[in-house]
Amino acid sequence: MGEHDVDPFAQATVAVQNVHVRYRVPSTDAAERRRGANFVKRAARTVLGNDPKVLVRALSGISFVAKSGEQIGLVGQNGSGKSTLLRIIAGLENPAKGRVLAESTPVLIGVNAALVPDLSGEQNIRLGCLAMGLTPDQADAAVPEVKQLAGLGKSIYLPMKTYSSGMGARLRFAIATAANPHILLIDEALATGDAAFRERSEARMQGLRDGAGTVFLVSHAAQTIEETCTRAIWLNHGRLVLDGPAQDVALRYRKWAWAVAKDKPDEARTIIEKAFAEREQTHVQVEESQAPRQYNARHVRPSGVRSTDRKK
């Protein structure tokens, strides 16, 4: 197999089955104010500041199966649903419809590490490792490697509240990987460091994959996805546009984003419509006899999961 190939018979680690996420949020859209409201209600909303609620579909019918040894990049514009999908996989939000199964606790960087701003980076390393389930001896043993991976120099001895957002993200990444999580979820953490940090972090993720782990990476730099991931998922307004080899998906997304940025709507429409047309629909089937009736993204082993891909 090539550098980015994955065994087609590899163990499924995460199964996302027809997931829908919806939010009702206030809107100041004048059309929404007029729709379905009489004069008295509109006047009351104006006085009280209660704007009408609109339905936002953050994710619509997302289905896929992730396997051990994969590094899956999520690409899409702001608001496409990438971070929402990570939170659903991590079990931090419940979908309105559908379910997520994971064989072990997914670790979402920036959330799982319970860090204290008034403590130094070094102290937070030990605290974060303990919060992730390491024993005191294991946490102490992990400190030197985490310090080296984060690459913060003397700043590691200063309070975290003095760190920039990028420095904090680098430390969280280093702490999260210290526990060797089987399922690691990364939201933009690798876009915050220099070339040396990116090289170290990519080597660390390669080690996780070599250990039959699964990594999900969100990045606005599609080229990073193209160069480091084995597979990519393109989301647009909560819908799955394309799921396939990272180099192909990320490159097509970059071409679409360039057309949008250059105000070439026809070219952008052609690219995304072709991607939708070529996407194979994934149907996730769960063998109920092999899994508990109550599902939790943090505890369920998707051993009874099958997926079939076919054209829409």
N, C-alpha and C positions, 0 to 999 in steps of 0.2 A: 504494500500500500504506500501511497505517497505521503508527504509530510502532513497534509491536512485531511487525509482519508480516515474514516472511522469504520470499524468492523460493522457490517450491516446486521450482524447477529448479536451486537453488544447489548448489555443489560439496559433496560429502560430505567431512567432515574427520575424523570418528571413527566407526568401526563397532564396536559391541559385539554379539557373536554368541553367544547361548546360554551366558552366563558363569555358572559355578557356583564358589563359594568355600566351602571347608569347613575347619574347624579341629577338632583333637582337644585338649581341654583338661581339666585335673583337675576333679573335682566332689566335693563333700562331701555330696551328696544321699544320705540313708540308703537310699533305694530303689535307687539306683545301686550302693551298696555290696553290697546283698543280691543284686542281679541277676547271675546267672552266676558267682558266686564261692562256693567252699566255705569252711568255717570256718578252715582253715589259712591260705588266701590272705587272708581278711579280717583274721586276726590279724596276719599279716605286714605288711599295708598299714597297720594301726593302729600297729604298732611302728615301722616305717620311715618313716611319714608319706607313703606313696605312695598318693594318692587315685586311684580309678578314672577313666579317661578317658571323656568323653562327646563326641559329635559335634555341633558347632555349625555350622549352615548359615548362613553370613554373607550369601551371595548365592545365589539359586536361579533359574536360567534367565532371566537378564537379557539382553534384546535391544533395541537401538535404534540409529538412525543420527543423528548430529549433523551439521548443515550449517553452512557459512560464514555469518557474520552472526547466528548464534543466541547468546543468553545463556540457558543452561539452569540453572534452579534445582533443587536436590535437597532435598526435604523429607521429614521422617519423625522419629519419636522417636529418642532415644538408643538405639544398638544396632540400628538398622534397616538398616545397611549403607552409609550415605552415604559415610563416609570410606574404607571398604574399596573402594567403587567408584572413587573418585578415585585411590587407590593402584594399582588394577588398570589404569586408563586411563593412568596415568603410567608404567607398566611397572615399578613397584617391587615388585609381587607377581605371581606366576603363578597363574592360575585352575586349579582342579582339573579343569575342563571348559570348553570354549568358547575363544574367542580375541577379542582386541581389535586392530583395525587403526587406525593414525593416520597422517595424511599428513606430519606433522612431529613433532618432539620436544615432547610436552606438558610444560608447566612447572607444577609443583605448588608453590605458595607455602609456604615454611617448610622445604622439603626441598632444592630445587634451589640455593638461595642458601647457599653454604658460608661462614657468618659466624663471626667469632672474638670471643668475649665480652670479651677483654682489649683489643681495639681499639675506637676510637671509632666512632660511627655513620658519620661522614664517611669514615673509612678503610675501613669495611666496605662502603660503597656501591661504591667502586672495586673492592674484592676480589670482591664479589658479581657485579658486571658482568663482570669478567674471567672468573669461573668459569662464567658463562653464555655465553661465547663472543665477547664484544665485544673489539675491539682496544684497546690502551692509550689511543689517541687517542679512540676512541668512548667508553670508560669515563670518561675525564676530561671529555668534553663532556656526558655524562649526569648528572654529579654535581649541578649546580645544579637541574635539573628534578626529580631524585629527592628532593633536600632539600626543595624546595618542596612536592612532593606528600605527603611523609611528615609535614610540619608539626610537627617536634619542637622547633623553636626552638633555644635554646642547648644543649639536651641532645644535639644531633647531634654535638657536640664531646666528649662524655663517653663513657667505655667502655660498650659494650653491656650488660655485666653489671650496670650500674646501672639498666637500663631495666625498666619493668614489662612484663608479658606483652603488654599492649595496644600499648605503644610499639614493642616488637620486631615485632609482627605488622604494624603500619603501615609500618615500615621495609622489611620483607620484601616487602610488597605493592608498595611504590614501586620497589624494586630489580627485582622480577620483571617489572614492566611496562616497565621501561626498555629491555629487549631487544626490545620489540614482538613477543612470542611469538604465534604463530598459534593455538595452543591453550593457554589459560590455565585452570588449576584452582585454585580458591580455597576454602579450608576455614575459614570463620568469620572471616576477616581483617577484614571490613567491620563487624563488630559491636563493634569495639574502639575506635572513634574517635568524635569529636564530630561535630556536624552538618556543620561545615565540611569535615572530612576525608571524610565520606561523600559529600558533594556533589562534591568533587574526584575521589574514586575512581570514582564513578559516571560522571562525565564522561570519565575515562580509559578505562573499560571500553567506553563508547559509541564512543570513538575506535578501540578495538581491533575492535569489531564493524563499524564503518564501513570498516575495512581488510580486510574479509572474514575476520576472525578468529572463533574460537569460544570462549566463556567458559562454564565450569562453576562454579557458586557453591553452596556448602553453607552454609545459615544456619538456626539454630533460630527466627529471626524470620520466620515465613512471610509476614508482611506485606511484608518487604523483597523477598522473591521475587516477590510479587504485583505490586509497584510497579516493579521494575527489570528483571525478566527477560522474555524473549519466550516462554519455554516452561518447564514444570516437570515433574519426575518425582517421584512419591510412592512411597517405599519403606516397607515394613512387614515386619519380621522377614525381611529379605533378599529379599522378593518385590516385584515391580513392581505397584503397585496401580493407578496411573493415569499416563498420559503425554499431555500436551496443552497448550493455551494456559495461560500462567502464572496469569492472573487466575482462571480457572476451577479449576484443580487446587489452587492454594494456598488459595483460599477454602474449598474443600471439605475440605482437610486441616485448616484452622483450625477448622472446625465440628466435625470428628471429634475433634480434640485437646481442644476445649472440653468436648465430651460426656464424654470420658474423664476429664478433670480434675474435672468436676462429678459423677462417679460415676453416670453415666447409661449403663450398658452396652448397653441395648437400642437407644437412640438412636445410640450410636457404632457398633454392629454394623450397623444399617440403612444408615448413611452409607457405611461401608467396603464392605459387600456390594454396594451399588448401584454404587459406583465399580468394583469388580472386574467386575461384570456388563456395564458399559458400555465397559470398556477394549477397545480394538482390539489384537489380537495382532499383534506385529511379527515378521516372518520376514526375517532378513538372509541374502542369498545373495551369495557371493563368486565372481566369475568367475576360476577357477583359472588360466586361460590368461593373465590380465592381472596376476597377482600372484605373487610368489615362493612356493615351497613352504614355506619357513620364515618364520614371521610374528613380528614384534617390534613392540610397541606404539610404539616410538620411531622406527622407520624406514620402516614400510610405508605407501605411498600407497594409500588405498582407492578407486582409480579404477574398479575393477571391482566395486563394491558396489551392490547393489540391495536395496531393502526393500519389502515389501508389507504393508499393514495390513488386517486383517480381524477380524471378531468372533470371540471364542473359541468 
